């Protein structure tokens, strides 16, 4: 006797959008008692990036959800005590320390693969491990120098060794100091009850698929697999065991899965109005952002200046559960300058002004200005200036 497949729940596009917003922490009252660490645990990861305009992305992500939490508070939440570690997930990410066992599959894969690009001198690996054991946490510079005299990728032996040890799981990044990684031995930095590779690959992937589904609320195969850079085949093998439920979403045109808890109650509550980092997990995947919000966004930091459409670090503006525009910000002394502003229309003006004022206060700016001829609706410039006033 065969069992009929379970019918998929049907969601409207609006229901899916609201589920995604709540899952990502933008709909409903934020859990301020849990704070930054609560945001990190809920998202499962916070992406790191070198670009710093208002602030670095790992600061912008909790700010977008909690409001003007102190920037030192953000750093302390990540790096004080054994609460987080840095590893390769969606990209280089801060991860809750509880996730350490679930990345055993990736550590094993790195140990078993041919080494990438960099040759390592005999004895260099053991030398770095011995130095960390004797001296405690160190940057690559303190371990003997991060690079040779060539290009930026011309790493020194000590840098190659410590990065290899990081990928293998013998070393952990425990802090960013002046944006430099600070390395320590995993045996010191990871709590003993978590310091193991006992889970097999299937169980690791099952846990990460479940976590990604919970963090996204609802998503396609590609959405959920990409959250921790898993392969589609890995997703297929575990999705049923992960406990996600199949759904259909109007207009998506692709099968989707949802966190069953996200379907149990209607998403309600207050919407955040805020600037979003392009590396925020709400919007980091372009196809998903277009599908959910009807909003096409591209990071243009690496696009030649003359070819940029919206600016170097254009930040989408979230308001009322919609993406209503974008701003390319810069800081000039104590003034936050909106170098370029793209508004969806007149209704976006109050939201963009509010997001800019709050961001300015957060980073210690006393004023906000716009470049009038860099606003896509010139007729709205006077209204925007008044709203910023």
C-alpha positions as CSV (number, residue, x, y, z in Angstrom):
1,X,0.0,0.0,0.0
2,X,1.4,3.4,-1.0
3,X,1.0,6.5,1.0
4,X,-0.4,9.5,-0.9
5,X,1.9,12.6,-0.8
6,X,1.0,15.2,1.8
7,X,-0.8,18.1,0.1
8,X,1.2,21.3,0.1
9,X,0.0,24.3,2.0
10,X,-0.9,27.2,-0.3
11,X,0.4,30.7,0.5
12,X,-0.3,34.0,-1.2
13,X,2.8,36.0,-2.2
14,X,1.9,38.5,0.6
15,X,1.7,35.7,3.2
16,X,5.1,34.4,2.2
17,X,6.6,37.9,2.4
18,X,5.3,38.4,5.9
19,X,6.5,35.0,7.0
20,X,10.0,35.8,5.7
21,X,10.0,39.2,7.4
22,X,9.0,37.7,10.8
23,X,11.5,34.9,10.5
24,X,14.3,37.4,9.8
25,X,13.4,39.6,12.7
26,X,11.7,42.6,10.9
27,X,8.1,42.0,11.8
28,X,7.0,42.0,15.4
29,X,8.6,43.3,18.6
30,X,12.3,42.5,18.7
31,X,13.6,40.4,21.6
32,X,15.7,43.1,23.2
33,X,16.6,41.0,26.2
34,X,18.2,38.5,23.9
35,X,19.9,41.3,22.1
36,X,22.7,40.9,19.5
37,X,23.3,37.3,20.6
38,X,19.6,36.5,20.1
39,X,19.8,38.0,16.6
40,X,22.8,35.8,15.8
41,X,21.1,32.7,17.1
42,X,17.9,33.4,15.3
43,X,19.7,34.0,12.0
44,X,22.2,31.2,12.5
45,X,24.9,33.4,11.0
46,X,25.9,37.0,10.3
47,X,28.0,37.7,7.2
48,X,31.3,39.5,7.5
49,X,32.6,41.9,4.8
50,X,35.5,44.3,4.6
51,X,33.4,47.3,3.3
52,X,32.7,49.9,6.0
53,X,30.5,52.9,5.1
54,X,28.2,53.5,7.9
55,X,29.6,50.5,9.7
56,X,30.6,47.0,8.8
57,X,28.0,44.6,7.8
58,X,28.1,42.5,10.9
59,X,27.2,45.6,12.9
60,X,24.5,46.7,10.5
61,X,22.6,43.4,10.7
62,X,21.7,43.6,14.4
63,X,21.2,47.3,14.1
64,X,18.6,46.8,11.4
65,X,16.6,44.6,13.7
66,X,17.2,46.1,17.1
67,X,17.7,49.8,16.4
68,X,20.5,51.8,17.8
69,X,22.3,49.2,19.8
70,X,25.8,50.4,20.8
71,X,28.5,49.4,18.3
72,X,30.8,48.2,21.1
73,X,27.9,46.2,22.4
74,X,27.7,44.5,19.1
75,X,31.4,43.5,19.1
76,X,31.3,42.4,22.7
77,X,28.2,40.2,22.0
78,X,30.1,38.4,19.3
79,X,33.5,38.1,20.9
80,X,33.3,38.2,24.7
81,X,33.3,34.7,26.0
82,X,32.6,31.5,24.0
83,X,29.5,32.7,22.3
84,X,30.6,32.8,18.6
85,X,33.2,31.7,16.1
86,X,34.0,32.7,12.6
87,X,33.8,30.1,9.8
88,X,32.8,29.6,6.2
89,X,29.0,29.3,5.9
90,X,27.2,31.5,3.3
91,X,30.5,33.3,3.1
92,X,32.9,34.3,6.0
93,X,30.4,34.5,8.8
94,X,30.0,34.9,12.6
95,X,28.3,31.8,13.8
96,X,26.7,30.9,17.2
97,X,29.1,28.6,19.0
98,X,26.3,26.0,19.3
99,X,26.6,25.5,15.5
100,X,30.2,24.2,15.8
101,X,29.3,20.5,15.7
102,X,27.1,21.0,12.6
103,X,30.0,22.2,10.5
104,X,31.9,18.9,11.0
105,X,31.0,17.9,7.5
106,X,32.7,21.0,6.0
107,X,35.8,20.6,8.2
108,X,36.1,17.0,7.0
109,X,35.7,18.1,3.4
110,X,38.5,20.7,3.7
111,X,40.8,18.1,5.4
112,X,40.2,15.7,2.5
113,X,40.5,18.0,-0.4
114,X,43.7,18.9,-2.3
115,X,45.0,22.2,-0.8
116,X,44.1,25.3,-2.7
117,X,46.6,27.5,-4.5
118,X,49.1,27.9,-1.7
119,X,52.1,25.5,-1.1
120,X,53.1,25.1,2.5
121,X,56.7,24.6,3.7
122,X,57.4,21.5,5.8
123,X,57.0,22.1,9.5
124,X,55.1,25.5,9.0
125,X,51.7,24.1,10.1
126,X,53.0,22.5,13.3
127,X,55.0,25.7,14.1
128,X,51.9,27.8,14.0
129,X,50.0,25.4,16.2
130,X,52.8,25.3,18.7
131,X,53.1,29.1,18.8
132,X,49.4,29.5,19.5
133,X,49.6,26.9,22.2
134,X,52.5,28.6,23.9
135,X,51.5,32.3,23.3
136,X,47.7,32.4,23.2
137,X,45.5,34.2,20.6
138,X,47.5,35.9,17.8
139,X,46.9,37.7,14.5
140,X,48.7,36.4,11.4
141,X,51.1,39.4,11.8
142,X,51.9,38.3,15.3
143,X,52.4,34.7,14.1
144,X,55.2,35.8,11.8
145,X,53.6,38.1,9.2
146,X,50.5,37.8,7.0
147,X,52.1,38.1,3.6
148,X,55.3,38.2,1.6
149,X,56.4,41.3,-0.4
150,X,54.2,40.5,-3.5
151,X,50.5,41.0,-4.1
152,X,47.8,40.7,-1.4
153,X,47.4,36.9,-2.1
154,X,51.1,36.3,-1.7
155,X,50.7,34.9,1.8
156,X,53.5,34.0,4.2
157,X,53.9,30.4,5.4
158,X,52.4,31.3,8.8
159,X,49.3,32.8,7.1
160,X,48.8,29.8,4.9
161,X,49.3,27.5,7.8
162,X,46.9,29.3,10.2
163,X,44.2,29.6,7.5
164,X,44.5,25.9,6.7
165,X,44.2,25.1,10.4
166,X,41.1,27.3,10.5
167,X,39.5,25.4,7.7
168,X,40.4,22.1,9.3
169,X,38.9,23.1,12.6
170,X,42.1,23.0,14.7
171,X,42.1,26.8,14.9
172,X,39.3,29.2,15.5
173,X,38.9,32.9,14.8
174,X,37.8,34.3,18.2
175,X,37.8,38.1,17.4
176,X,38.4,40.7,14.7
177,X,40.9,43.3,15.9
178,X,41.2,46.3,13.6
179,X,39.6,43.9,11.0
180,X,42.5,41.4,11.5
181,X,41.5,37.9,12.4
182,X,42.6,36.8,15.8
183,X,43.3,33.0,15.9
184,X,43.3,30.6,18.8
185,X,43.2,26.9,19.3
186,X,39.8,25.3,19.0
187,X,40.5,23.3,22.1
188,X,40.7,26.5,24.1
189,X,38.0,28.5,22.4
190,X,35.2,26.0,21.9
191,X,33.4,24.6,24.9
192,X,34.3,21.0,25.5
193,X,30.8,19.6,25.1
194,X,30.6,21.1,21.6
195,X,34.2,20.4,20.5
196,X,33.6,17.3,18.5
197,X,33.1,16.0,14.9
198,X,30.8,13.1,15.9
199,X,27.9,14.0,13.7
200,X,28.0,12.4,10.3
201,X,27.6,14.4,7.1
202,X,23.9,13.7,6.7
203,X,23.1,14.8,10.2
204,X,25.1,18.0,9.9
205,X,23.4,18.9,6.6
206,X,20.0,18.0,8.0
207,X,20.5,20.4,11.0
208,X,21.7,23.2,8.7
209,X,18.8,22.8,6.3
210,X,16.4,22.9,9.2
211,X,18.1,26.0,10.6
212,X,18.1,27.7,7.3
213,X,14.4,27.0,6.8
214,X,13.6,28.4,10.3
215,X,15.7,31.6,9.6
216,X,14.1,32.2,6.2
217,X,10.6,31.1,7.2
218,X,9.8,30.0,3.7
219,X,12.0,29.4,0.7
220,X,12.7,27.5,-2.5
221,X,15.3,24.7,-2.7
222,X,17.9,27.2,-3.9
223,X,17.0,29.7,-1.2
224,X,17.4,27.2,1.6
225,X,20.4,25.4,0.2
226,X,22.3,28.7,-0.4
227,X,21.9,29.9,3.1
228,X,24.8,27.8,4.3
229,X,26.2,27.2,0.7
230,X,24.9,23.6,0.5
231,X,24.4,21.8,-2.8
232,X,20.9,21.2,-4.1
233,X,21.5,17.4,-3.9
234,X,22.4,17.7,-0.2
235,X,19.1,19.6,0.4
236,X,17.1,16.9,-1.5
237,X,18.6,14.2,0.6
238,X,17.6,15.6,4.0
239,X,14.7,18.0,3.5
240,X,12.0,15.5,4.6
241,X,14.0,14.5,7.7
242,X,14.7,18.2,8.4
243,X,11.0,18.7,9.1
244,X,10.3,21.4,6.6
245,X,6.9,21.2,5.0
246,X,6.2,21.6,1.3
247,X,4.2,24.7,0.3
248,X,3.2,26.5,-2.9
249,X,3.5,30.2,-3.1
250,X,1.4,32.2,-5.6
251,X,3.6,33.6,-8.3
252,X,6.8,31.9,-7.3
253,X,6.7,29.3,-10.0
254,X,8.9,26.9,-8.0
255,X,8.3,24.4,-5.2
256,X,8.9,25.8,-1.8
257,X,9.3,24.6,1.8
258,X,8.4,26.3,5.1
259,X,9.2,26.1,8.8
260,X,6.0,24.5,10.2
261,X,6.2,26.9,13.2
262,X,6.0,29.8,10.7
263,X,2.7,28.5,9.4
264,X,1.2,28.0,12.8
265,X,0.3,31.6,13.4
266,X,-0.4,34.7,11.3
267,X,2.6,37.1,11.2
268,X,1.6,40.3,12.9
269,X,3.2,43.2,14.7
270,X,5.2,46.3,14.0
271,X,7.4,46.7,10.9
272,X,11.0,48.0,11.2
273,X,11.9,51.0,9.1
274,X,15.6,50.8,8.4
275,X,18.6,50.8,6.0
276,X,19.7,47.3,5.1
277,X,23.2,46.1,4.4
278,X,23.5,44.5,1.0
279,X,24.9,41.5,2.9
280,X,21.8,41.1,5.1
281,X,20.3,37.7,4.9
282,X,16.9,39.2,4.2
283,X,18.1,40.4,0.8
284,X,21.5,38.9,0.0
285,X,20.2,36.6,-2.7
286,X,19.0,38.6,-5.7
287,X,16.5,36.1,-7.2
288,X,14.8,35.7,-3.8
289,X,14.7,39.5,-3.2
290,X,13.1,40.0,-6.6
291,X,10.6,37.2,-6.0
292,X,9.5,38.4,-2.5
293,X,9.8,42.1,-2.8
294,X,9.7,42.8,-6.6
295,X,12.9,44.7,-6.0
296,X,16.1,44.3,-8.1
297,X,19.2,45.0,-6.1
298,X,22.9,44.6,-6.9
299,X,25.9,45.5,-4.9
300,X,27.9,48.0,-7.1
301,X,31.0,48.4,-5.0
302,X,32.9,46.3,-7.5
303,X,31.3,47.8,-10.5
304,X,33.3,50.6,-12.3
305,X,32.1,54.0,-11.0
306,X,30.9,55.1,-14.4
307,X,28.7,52.0,-14.7
308,X,27.0,52.3,-11.3
309,X,23.3,52.9,-11.3
310,X,22.5,53.3,-7.6
311,X,25.9,54.0,-6.0
312,X,28.9,52.3,-4.4
313,X,27.2,50.8,-1.3
314,X,23.5,51.4,-2.0
315,X,21.4,50.3,1.0
316,X,17.8,49.3,0.4
317,X,15.3,51.0,2.7
318,X,12.8,48.7,4.4
319,X,9.5,50.2,5.6
320,X,6.1,48.7,6.1
321,X,7.4,45.4,5.1
322,X,8.4,46.7,1.6
323,X,11.6,47.9,0.0
324,X,10.7,51.4,-0.9
325,X,14.0,52.9,-2.1
326,X,17.7,52.9,-1.6
327,X,20.4,55.2,-0.3
328,X,24.2,55.3,-1.0
329,X,25.5,56.8,2.2
330,X,28.8,58.3,3.2
331,X,30.2,60.1,6.3
332,X,31.8,63.5,6.0
333,X,32.8,64.6,9.4
334,X,29.7,64.7,11.6
335,X,27.4,64.7,8.6
336,X,25.8,61.7,7.0
337,X,25.6,62.4,3.3
338,X,23.1,60.6,1.1
339,X,25.3,60.6,-2.0
340,X,22.5,59.1,-4.1
341,X,18.9,58.5,-3.3
342,X,16.4,56.3,-5.2
343,X,12.8,56.7,-4.2
344,X,9.9,54.5,-5.4
345,X,7.7,57.6,-5.2
346,X,6.3,60.3,-2.9
347,X,5.2,57.7,-0.2
348,X,8.8,56.6,0.3
349,X,10.0,60.1,1.4
350,X,9.0,59.8,5.2
351,X,10.5,56.3,5.4
352,X,13.8,57.2,3.8
353,X,14.1,60.3,5.9
354,X,13.4,58.3,9.1
355,X,15.9,55.6,8.2
356,X,18.6,58.2,7.5
357,X,18.0,60.1,10.7
358,X,18.2,57.0,12.8
359,X,21.3,55.8,11.1
360,X,23.0,59.1,11.5
361,X,22.3,59.2,15.2
362,X,23.6,55.6,15.5
363,X,27.0,56.4,14.0
364,X,27.4,59.8,15.8
365,X,26.5,62.2,13.0
366,X,24.7,65.4,13.9
367,X,23.2,66.2,10.5
368,X,22.0,64.5,7.3
369,X,22.3,66.0,3.8
370,X,21.4,64.9,0.3
371,X,22.9,65.7,-3.0
372,X,19.9,67.2,-4.9
373,X,20.9,66.3,-8.4
374,X,21.5,62.7,-7.3
375,X,17.9,62.1,-6.2
376,X,15.9,60.2,-8.9
377,X,12.8,62.3,-8.3
378,X,14.0,65.9,-8.4
379,X,10.5,67.2,-7.6
380,X,10.6,65.3,-4.2
381,X,13.9,66.9,-3.1
382,X,12.3,69.8,-1.1
383,X,10.0,67.4,0.7
384,X,12.9,65.0,1.5
385,X,15.0,67.9,2.8
386,X,12.1,69.1,5.0
387,X,11.6,65.5,6.3
388,X,15.2,65.3,7.2
389,X,15.2,68.7,8.9
